């Protein structure tokens, strides 16, 4: 939701987002489709850690297809939006805090490249570097860096 609200879109059809149903796992396969459908356009997939685990195997697809694709994994420790919805309704959160893999190592294991940010100021330069490097690039962004 933050991406749709705070990242300006100057070009039509430049943000793939499912606001009505917030389909978990949609972002990575949609980004692969966007890259294949418009190979001349750079693609950056911004996806939460919980949602990414729904389609993590698609990193292998992107590597197999030799795509240039940047994946920004916004890591809030699980299903942050669902957790907040539970808290807002005085429900004790259950099943929303997830075990986290080493995201950078996982991307590398699939044949891509992974990096983990240590500082919030690194985000924009990391995205620029990943776009320039080509191939499948995953940038692990611990959201705690932004608190």
C-alpha distance (Angstrom), angle and dihedral (degrees) to the residues before:
residue distance angle dihedral
X1 . . .
X2 3.79 . .
X3 3.79 92.0 .
X4 3.80 92.2 52.6
X5 3.79 91.5 46.7
X6 3.80 102.3 42.4
X7 3.81 109.0 28.1
X8 3.82 111.3 79.2
X9 3.78 115.8 -133.2
X10 3.81 112.3 -150.1
X11 3.80 96.2 168.6
X12 3.81 123.6 62.9
X13 3.80 115.5 -114.3
X14 3.79 92.6 17.6
X15 3.82 98.9 120.6
X16 3.78 120.9 58.1
X17 3.79 107.8 -163.8
X18 3.80 135.5 146.6
X19 3.82 103.9 -147.7
X20 3.79 97.2 166.0
X21 3.78 96.0 60.0
X22 3.83 104.8 8.9
X23 3.77 89.8 -141.8
X24 3.81 108.4 -148.4
X25 3.78 111.4 -128.4
X26 3.81 96.0 18.3
X27 3.79 96.3 112.7
X28 3.80 102.2 70.1
X29 3.82 98.9 45.5
X30 3.82 90.2 41.6
X31 3.80 89.4 52.6
X32 3.79 91.1 50.2
X33 3.79 89.0 51.6
X34 3.79 91.1 48.3
X35 3.79 91.5 51.2
X36 3.79 92.7 49.4
X37 3.82 92.4 43.2
X38 3.80 94.6 49.6
X39 3.81 107.2 20.6
X40 3.80 91.9 170.9
X41 3.82 91.7 64.0
X42 3.80 123.2 77.6
X43 3.80 114.0 -121.7
X44 3.78 127.0 -151.7
X45 3.81 117.1 -176.1
X46 3.81 113.2 -155.0
X47 3.79 108.2 -166.4
X48 3.78 137.9 157.8
X49 3.78 120.9 -113.6
X50 3.81 93.7 -114.4
X51 3.79 93.0 49.2
X52 3.80 92.1 45.6
X53 3.80 90.8 58.6
X54 3.82 88.8 60.8
X55 3.81 89.8 65.7
X56 3.81 106.0 16.4
X57 3.80 91.6 130.3
X58 3.81 88.1 68.2
X59 3.80 88.0 76.5
X60 3.81 84.2 73.7
X61 3.81 89.9 51.9
X62 3.81 91.5 52.1
X63 3.82 90.9 48.8
X64 3.82 92.4 46.3
X65 3.81 90.4 51.0
X66 3.83 90.6 48.1
X67 3.78 91.6 -126.0
X68 3.75 126.9 170.9
X69 3.80 100.8 -130.4
X70 3.78 132.9 153.9
X71 3.81 117.0 -153.5
X72 3.79 117.4 -166.3
X73 3.80 108.5 -162.5
X74 3.81 108.9 -157.4
X75 3.80 100.7 -157.2
X76 3.80 115.6 -159.1
X77 3.79 93.6 155.4
X78 3.78 99.0 -94.8
X79 3.77 135.6 -37.4
X80 3.81 98.1 -3.4
X81 3.80 96.5 168.4
X82 3.79 92.8 49.7
X83 3.80 90.3 46.2
X84 3.81 90.6 52.8
X85 3.81 90.7 48.2
X86 3.80 89.4 53.6
X87 3.80 92.4 48.2
X88 3.81 91.5 47.4
X89 3.80 88.4 57.3
X90 3.83 94.8 45.3
X91 3.81 90.9 -109.1
X92 3.79 116.5 144.2
X93 3.81 104.2 -117.3
X94 3.77 112.8 -108.8
X95 3.81 130.2 179.0
X96 3.80 94.6 1.8
X97 3.82 103.9 102.4
X98 3.79 107.4 78.7
X99 3.78 135.9 -162.3
X100 3.79 105.7 -107.4
X101 3.79 124.4 -139.6
X102 3.77 122.4 -148.5
X103 3.80 92.5 -89.8
X104 3.81 96.6 -163.2
X105 3.81 91.7 49.8
X106 3.81 90.8 46.5
X107 3.80 91.3 55.0
X108 3.79 89.6 49.0
X109 3.81 90.7 48.8
X110 3.81 88.8 57.5
X111 3.81 90.6 52.1
X112 3.79 98.8 -97.4
X113 3.77 131.0 100.9
X114 3.77 125.8 -96.5
X115 3.76 135.1 -165.5
X116 3.79 133.9 177.4
X117 3.77 121.9 -145.2
X118 3.79 117.8 -127.9
X119 3.81 95.2 -174.7
X120 3.81 134.1 31.0
X121 3.82 90.2 -127.5
X122 3.81 89.0 65.8
X123 3.81 94.5 66.7
X124 3.82 102.2 86.9
X125 3.83 94.3 40.8
X126 3.82 90.0 47.2
X127 3.81 91.7 53.1
X128 3.81 91.8 47.9
X129 3.82 90.9 48.7
X130 3.81 92.3 47.4
X131 3.81 91.8 50.8
X132 3.80 90.3 49.4
X133 3.82 93.6 47.2
X134 3.79 95.4 55.1
X135 3.76 126.3 -156.4
X136 3.78 123.0 76.4
X137 3.79 109.6 -33.5
X138 3.81 124.2 -179.4
X139 3.79 119.8 -165.5
X140 3.81 113.1 -163.9
X141 3.80 109.5 -149.1
X142 3.81 114.2 -171.4
X143 3.81 101.8 -152.4
X144 3.80 89.9 -146.9
X145 3.83 85.5 77.5
X146 3.80 88.2 70.7
X147 3.81 97.8 51.4
